[in-house]
């Protein structure tokens, strides 16, 4: 299923996409799309049954699409997780996943405005596969166990400010947690619809120019290993999100002068089967 949330920010309604691409209201079946829903197999079955029997009312096609997941517990991110991205930035290929965190309040909808921080000169783009956890997981013993805890997948835009991240000392978090720096969605696609998370093309455009054109097959640490690895350092709960890294093509990896984002720029990104995002950049 493709789950989504539509409506004004802070007042989104839960919905499911039908085979014709129409958003259907599931507010009468579940209060929202969150970790509690993802952990409730019976509730997901009710949604699937209602979608199949055609009883769900259609929602207005003009409604804003918000983030597909409410009440996110934590966002765990993996840096330098594509061979080509490590090469373009001159970084050594890591021997273990590079881990950092983003605050859940960075999440906005897939077409919401992204704000360039005040004084920023190095705001960058990153298309990423997001993994959404649906079952509590700790100390996973195998890749199979790790993947069994995955509820679904989504498109994430891991917006980054490179000066704050790299040049200002301390940890990467300063360049990753600015307001609006994690557009998510449009859908949360349940894991049963993604046959192989290591066979997903990712693309990103800036002002119509293709900048990133990669595939999750190039990940240094595949999804199953990322989830397994993280479960040995922290408990993963339903509603947690993992951003799994970005392929080559970011501004940081380009020759000088690097084409960092400016107010007025338009960024579009997509992952096959998971949907498409579009954001306009504005000044904070």
Kinemage of the C-alpha trace (Angstrom):
@kinemage 1
@onewidth
@group {chain A} dominant
@subgroup {mainchain}
@vectorlist {calphas} color= white
{ca unk a 1} P 0.000 0.000 0.000
{ca unk a 2} L 0.917 3.631 -0.459
{ca unk a 3} L 0.002 5.512 2.715
{ca unk a 4} L -0.068 9.301 2.855
{ca unk a 5} L -1.352 12.229 4.891
{ca unk a 6} L -3.133 15.191 3.302
{ca unk a 7} L -4.341 18.562 4.481
{ca unk a 8} L -2.961 21.670 6.177
{ca unk a 9} L 0.247 21.391 8.175
{ca unk a 10} L -0.550 20.050 11.618
{ca unk a 11} L -4.035 18.920 10.601
{ca unk a 12} L -3.349 16.223 8.007
{ca unk a 13} L -5.769 13.342 7.439
{ca unk a 14} L -4.575 9.769 6.898
{ca unk a 15} L -5.140 8.370 3.425
{ca unk a 16} L -4.228 5.529 1.104
{ca unk a 17} L -3.592 5.752 -2.624
{ca unk a 18} L -5.845 3.620 -4.797
{ca unk a 19} L -4.626 1.892 -8.006
{ca unk a 20} L -5.758 4.895 -10.083
{ca unk a 21} L -3.681 7.292 -7.972
{ca unk a 22} L -6.635 8.771 -6.060
{ca unk a 23} L -6.129 9.490 -2.351
{ca unk a 24} L -8.801 7.715 -0.285
{ca unk a 25} L -9.752 8.817 3.227
{ca unk a 26} L -8.962 6.272 5.971
{ca unk a 27} L -9.732 8.628 8.852
{ca unk a 28} L -12.716 6.475 9.750
{ca unk a 29} L -10.480 3.437 10.206
{ca unk a 30} L -7.377 4.820 11.926
{ca unk a 31} L -6.575 8.085 13.728
{ca unk a 32} L -3.319 8.696 11.847
{ca unk a 33} L -0.320 7.084 10.150
{ca unk a 34} L 2.299 6.660 12.854
{ca unk a 35} L 4.371 4.048 14.611
{ca unk a 36} L 1.376 2.661 16.468
{ca unk a 37} L -0.431 1.990 13.184
{ca unk a 38} L 2.626 0.421 11.555
{ca unk a 39} L 2.980 -1.979 14.477
{ca unk a 40} L -0.699 -2.988 14.257
{ca unk a 41} L -1.065 -5.654 11.584
{ca unk a 42} L -4.823 -5.864 12.054
{ca unk a 43} L -5.256 -2.141 11.372
{ca unk a 44} L -3.195 -2.377 8.198
{ca unk a 45} L -5.315 -5.339 7.092
{ca unk a 46} L -8.477 -3.278 7.644
{ca unk a 47} L -7.103 -0.548 5.401
{ca unk a 48} L -6.169 -3.053 2.707
{ca unk a 49} L -9.614 -4.647 2.836
{ca unk a 50} L -11.418 -1.306 2.619
{ca unk a 51} L -9.221 -0.270 -0.303
{ca unk a 52} L -9.994 -3.534 -2.090
{ca unk a 53} L -13.766 -3.305 -1.638
{ca unk a 54} L -13.952 0.295 -2.878
{ca unk a 55} L -15.667 1.659 0.229
{ca unk a 56} L -13.225 4.481 0.975
{ca unk a 57} L -14.264 8.054 0.015
{ca unk a 58} L -12.046 10.039 -2.315
{ca unk a 59} L -10.263 13.121 -1.046
{ca unk a 60} L -9.911 16.421 -2.913
{ca unk a 61} L -7.022 16.116 -5.371
{ca unk a 62} L -5.986 19.701 -4.577
{ca unk a 63} L -5.170 19.061 -0.931
{ca unk a 64} L -1.605 19.595 0.283
{ca unk a 65} L 0.358 16.373 0.799
{ca unk a 66} L 2.106 16.347 4.154
{ca unk a 67} L 4.755 14.004 5.517
{ca unk a 68} L 3.435 10.431 5.312
{ca unk a 69} L 4.350 9.673 8.925
{ca unk a 70} L 3.259 11.444 12.122
{ca unk a 71} L 4.994 11.464 15.511
{ca unk a 72} L 8.352 10.271 14.224
{ca unk a 73} L 10.424 8.923 17.086
{ca unk a 74} L 13.917 9.588 15.752
{ca unk a 75} L 15.664 10.064 12.439
{ca unk a 76} L 18.949 8.183 12.142
{ca unk a 77} L 21.089 9.047 9.127
{ca unk a 78} L 23.933 7.274 7.366
{ca unk a 79} L 26.660 9.420 5.799
{ca unk a 80} L 28.994 8.473 2.927
{ca unk a 81} L 26.979 5.364 2.087
{ca unk a 82} L 27.456 5.337 -1.706
{ca unk a 83} L 30.730 4.442 -3.364
{ca unk a 84} L 30.386 7.185 -5.988
{ca unk a 85} L 29.536 9.855 -3.383
{ca unk a 86} L 32.572 8.961 -1.263
{ca unk a 87} L 34.714 9.221 -4.400
{ca unk a 88} L 33.353 12.614 -5.492
{ca unk a 89} L 33.943 14.161 -2.063
{ca unk a 90} L 37.414 12.675 -1.704
{ca unk a 91} L 36.429 10.726 1.401
{ca unk a 92} L 37.788 7.350 2.408
{ca unk a 93} L 35.210 4.596 2.035
{ca unk a 94} L 34.084 3.904 5.617
{ca unk a 95} L 34.619 0.488 7.182
{ca unk a 96} L 31.529 0.956 9.381
{ca unk a 97} L 28.438 3.083 8.784
{ca unk a 98} L 28.843 6.796 9.538
{ca unk a 99} L 25.937 7.654 11.837
{ca unk a 100} L 24.388 11.014 12.725
{ca unk a 101} L 20.931 12.172 13.801
{ca unk a 102} L 18.301 14.589 12.518
{ca unk a 103} L 15.554 15.957 14.716
{ca unk a 104} L 11.994 14.930 13.793
{ca unk a 105} L 10.999 18.601 13.659
{ca unk a 106} L 13.076 19.012 10.473
{ca unk a 107} L 10.438 16.971 8.600
{ca unk a 108} L 8.075 18.750 6.210
{ca unk a 109} L 5.892 17.642 3.331
{ca unk a 110} L 7.275 16.693 -0.091
{ca unk a 111} L 6.235 19.977 -1.727
{ca unk a 112} L 6.644 22.311 1.237
{ca unk a 113} L 9.067 25.238 1.116
{ca unk a 114} L 12.676 24.580 2.134
{ca unk a 115} L 14.285 27.485 3.982
{ca unk a 116} L 17.861 28.563 3.300
{ca unk a 117} L 19.272 29.401 6.756
{ca unk a 118} L 20.134 33.027 7.473
{ca unk a 119} L 23.688 33.674 6.329
{ca unk a 120} L 23.995 30.322 4.587
{ca unk a 121} L 26.236 30.109 1.532
{ca unk a 122} L 26.493 26.316 1.287
{ca unk a 123} L 23.012 24.763 1.417
{ca unk a 124} L 23.166 21.443 -0.457
{ca unk a 125} L 20.782 18.790 -1.790
{ca unk a 126} L 20.724 15.013 -1.148
{ca unk a 127} L 18.123 12.541 -2.430
{ca unk a 128} L 17.871 9.546 -0.103
{ca unk a 129} L 15.960 6.338 0.489
{ca unk a 130} L 14.211 6.515 3.866
{ca unk a 131} L 13.490 3.313 5.778
{ca unk a 132} L 10.557 3.348 8.205
{ca unk a 133} L 10.600 0.961 11.146
{ca unk a 134} L 7.421 -0.954 12.031
{ca unk a 135} L 8.535 -3.302 14.794
{ca unk a 136} L 10.723 -2.841 17.857
{ca unk a 137} L 14.218 -4.102 17.105
{ca unk a 138} L 17.314 -4.558 19.227
{ca unk a 139} L 20.482 -6.579 18.566
{ca unk a 140} L 19.285 -8.060 15.278
{ca unk a 141} L 21.180 -11.276 14.618
{ca unk a 142} L 20.730 -11.370 10.835
{ca unk a 143} L 19.791 -9.343 7.800
{ca unk a 144} L 16.530 -11.268 7.619
{ca unk a 145} L 15.609 -10.239 11.145
{ca unk a 146} L 16.537 -6.641 10.385
{ca unk a 147} L 14.366 -6.469 7.255
{ca unk a 148} L 11.441 -8.040 9.117
{ca unk a 149} L 11.311 -4.867 11.233
{ca unk a 150} L 10.956 -2.576 8.199
{ca unk a 151} L 7.409 -1.315 7.655
{ca unk a 152} L 8.114 0.561 4.469
{ca unk a 153} L 10.088 3.075 2.465
{ca unk a 154} L 9.837 6.715 1.398
{ca unk a 155} L 11.688 9.453 -0.449
{ca unk a 156} L 13.708 11.753 1.813
{ca unk a 157} L 15.540 14.968 0.970
{ca unk a 158} L 18.430 15.238 3.426
{ca unk a 159} L 19.089 18.959 2.959
{ca unk a 160} L 22.480 19.943 4.378
{ca unk a 161} L 24.412 23.147 5.122
{ca unk a 162} L 28.026 22.230 4.400
{ca unk a 163} L 29.729 25.118 6.180
{ca unk a 164} L 27.816 24.355 9.369
{ca unk a 165} L 28.398 20.626 8.902
{ca unk a 166} L 32.109 20.616 8.075
{ca unk a 167} L 33.743 23.961 8.828
{ca unk a 168} L 32.214 25.079 12.106
{ca unk a 169} L 33.647 22.387 14.384
{ca unk a 170} L 31.915 19.694 16.397
{ca unk a 171} L 29.573 17.147 14.871
{ca unk a 172} L 27.672 17.098 11.579
{ca unk a 173} L 24.385 17.781 13.356
{ca unk a 174} L 24.728 21.567 13.025
{ca unk a 175} L 24.523 21.318 9.252
{ca unk a 176} L 21.705 18.792 9.225
{ca unk a 177} L 19.071 20.103 11.632
{ca unk a 178} L 18.062 23.464 10.219
{ca unk a 179} L 14.338 24.164 9.882
{ca unk a 180} L 12.641 22.289 6.951
{ca unk a 181} L 15.790 20.225 6.210
{ca unk a 182} L 14.016 16.858 5.801
{ca unk a 183} L 11.156 16.826 3.275
{ca unk a 184} L 9.605 13.343 3.422
{ca unk a 185} L 7.146 11.576 1.141
{ca unk a 186} L 4.849 11.787 -0.730
{ca unk a 187} L 4.045 8.235 0.347
{ca unk a 188} L 5.051 5.614 2.829
{ca unk a 189} L 5.199 2.553 0.580
{ca unk a 190} L 4.786 -0.653 2.554
{ca unk a 191} L 7.676 -3.101 2.411
{ca unk a 192} L 5.698 -5.734 0.514
{ca unk a 193} L 5.617 -3.410 -2.511
{ca unk a 194} L 9.419 -3.017 -2.639
{ca unk a 195} L 10.814 -6.276 -3.982
{ca unk a 196} L 14.451 -5.253 -3.529
{ca unk a 197} L 15.538 -2.091 -1.676
{ca unk a 198} L 18.944 -2.449 -3.378
{ca unk a 199} L 17.476 -1.973 -6.862
{ca unk a 200} L 15.934 1.509 -6.618
{ca unk a 201} L 17.006 4.312 -8.988
{ca unk a 202} L 17.243 7.773 -7.350
{ca unk a 203} L 17.300 11.094 -9.218
{ca unk a 204} L 17.413 14.793 -8.313
{ca unk a 205} L 17.149 17.943 -10.425
{ca unk a 206} L 17.946 21.583 -9.589
{ca unk a 207} L 16.128 24.123 -11.767
{ca unk a 208} L 15.443 21.354 -14.282
{ca unk a 209} L 19.071 20.178 -14.527
{ca unk a 210} L 19.721 16.572 -13.549
{ca unk a 211} L 22.250 16.558 -10.711
{ca unk a 212} L 21.966 13.107 -9.126
{ca unk a 213} L 21.249 9.889 -11.010
{ca unk a 214} L 22.141 6.867 -8.918
{ca unk a 215} L 20.890 3.563 -7.611
{ca unk a 216} L 20.712 1.960 -4.184
{ca unk a 217} L 22.738 -0.897 -5.682
{ca unk a 218} L 25.762 1.376 -5.138
{ca unk a 219} L 25.259 1.564 -1.361
{ca unk a 220} L 28.324 0.618 0.659
{ca unk a 221} L 26.127 -0.722 3.454
{ca unk a 222} L 22.797 -2.066 2.143
{ca unk a 223} L 19.516 -1.459 3.912
{ca unk a 224} L 19.534 -4.793 5.757
{ca unk a 225} L 23.029 -4.175 7.122
{ca unk a 226} L 22.237 -0.584 8.125
{ca unk a 227} L 19.193 -1.681 10.125
{ca unk a 228} L 21.027 -4.621 11.694
{ca unk a 229} L 24.028 -2.463 12.583
{ca unk a 230} L 22.002 0.340 14.138
{ca unk a 231} L 20.038 -2.113 16.293
{ca unk a 232} L 23.282 -2.923 18.127
{ca unk a 233} L 23.763 0.710 19.168
{ca unk a 234} L 20.180 1.830 19.810
{ca unk a 235} L 16.706 0.345 20.049
{ca unk a 236} L 14.691 0.940 16.905
{ca unk a 237} L 10.998 1.567 17.487
{ca unk a 238} L 7.926 1.707 15.233
{ca unk a 239} L 7.852 5.163 13.678
{ca unk a 240} L 11.622 5.638 13.607
{ca unk a 241} L 13.110 6.695 10.253
{ca unk a 242} L 16.508 5.873 8.792
{ca unk a 243} L 17.914 8.031 5.967
{ca unk a 244} L 20.310 5.715 4.150
{ca unk a 245} L 22.668 8.095 2.327
{ca unk a 246} L 22.920 9.831 -1.030
{ca unk a 247} L 24.556 9.023 -4.380
{ca unk a 248} L 27.038 11.225 -6.238
{ca unk a 249} L 26.053 14.589 -7.660
{ca unk a 250} L 25.754 16.861 -4.621
{ca unk a 251} L 27.022 20.438 -4.801
{ca unk a 252} L 29.834 19.620 -2.358
{ca unk a 253} L 31.346 17.250 -4.914
{ca unk a 254} L 31.327 19.759 -7.811
{ca unk a 255} L 34.247 21.938 -9.004
{ca unk a 256} L 34.531 25.500 -7.731
{ca unk a 257} L 32.466 27.578 -7.679
{ca unk a 258} L 30.202 24.922 -6.183
{ca unk a 259} L 26.550 25.428 -7.198
{ca unk a 260} L 24.979 25.554 -3.743
{ca unk a 261} L 21.285 26.286 -3.422
{ca unk a 262} L 19.936 29.825 -3.320
{ca unk a 263} L 16.480 31.282 -2.599
{ca unk a 264} L 14.320 30.861 -5.692
{ca unk a 265} L 15.870 27.549 -6.748
{ca unk a 266} L 13.566 24.606 -7.456
{ca unk a 267} L 14.615 21.103 -6.399
{ca unk a 268} L 12.809 18.005 -7.681
{ca unk a 269} L 13.647 14.450 -6.655
{ca unk a 270} L 12.266 10.964 -7.047
{ca unk a 271} L 12.833 7.295 -6.350
{ca unk a 272} L 11.219 4.773 -8.680
{ca unk a 273} L 8.021 3.412 -7.130
{ca unk a 274} L 8.195 5.724 -4.108
{ca unk a 275} L 7.058 8.995 -5.639
{ca unk a 276} L 8.361 12.467 -6.410
{ca unk a 277} L 9.039 15.661 -4.463
{ca unk a 278} L 9.307 19.327 -5.490
{ca unk a 279} L 10.464 22.184 -3.296
{ca unk a 280} L 11.072 25.888 -3.783
{ca unk a 281} L 13.893 27.381 -1.760
{ca unk a 282} L 13.183 30.594 0.182
{ca unk a 283} L 15.085 32.677 2.706
{ca unk a 284} L 14.571 31.823 6.371
